[in-house]
Amino acid sequence: MSNKKISNVVIAIAMEAEAAPLIEHLSLELKESFFSPKSPFLAYQGTHESCNLTVITNGKDKVHGTGVDNVGTTPAALATYLALEKLDTDEDKVDLLINAGTCGGFKRKGAEVGDVFLTTAVANHDRRIQIPGFTEYGIGNISSVSVQNLATELNAKLGVCTTGNSLDAHNIDEHHMLENDASVKDMEAAAIAWSCELHDTPHFGVKVVTDIVDGDKPTHDEFMENLGTAAKSLQEALPKVVEYICGKHHDEL
């Protein structure tokens, strides 16, 4: 890991509504030529304190014609990979990638709606490949950069984020989420981390809880009910994260 101070940061956010408050708060500008015109992805850039910032979102679905946000692992991995490939140069490599967004939380891990979690690691719970060697690949456990000091500064919680491509969770998913020792659940983190590892880019997630996975309410109902509360928590946390990390070394996080 580089010993230089953090000055070039990418923030990957799946949904445009989640990204909009940060983009407005930091007065970031849309860079229309950042991604290929064939892709749905969007990039916004600017500076804050001592940092060059790039916020990327997955854009809207064009392939299926729904116009909804491109959530899930496929667009997340591809957008992250392309962004890092474009930004990484010998002179100014990306120092840190932050994956920000909403998530489900586990009450057995102390999660409550609106809580901010910083990831210690990520893994997959829906890539079940019962073949020697492929089992570990499917789980895909990847450690996040340590952010203990940041968690203390934000009064945030720490834990593993488990990733899958469905909003709900069936019994077999729940078994694997427990095996992953998950505190929170999302649809992108493990894919984003995978792309970061290919570029040797340190990374961690900032996740705000919208629903309780092991609670008694249907996930989709609780998600929609609490999305506003979680979005507000994310809106408050992200500028503080940016201000804290800029100009620090990785081992100070």
Disulfide bonds with the S-S distance in Angstrom:
Cys51-Cys246 2.24
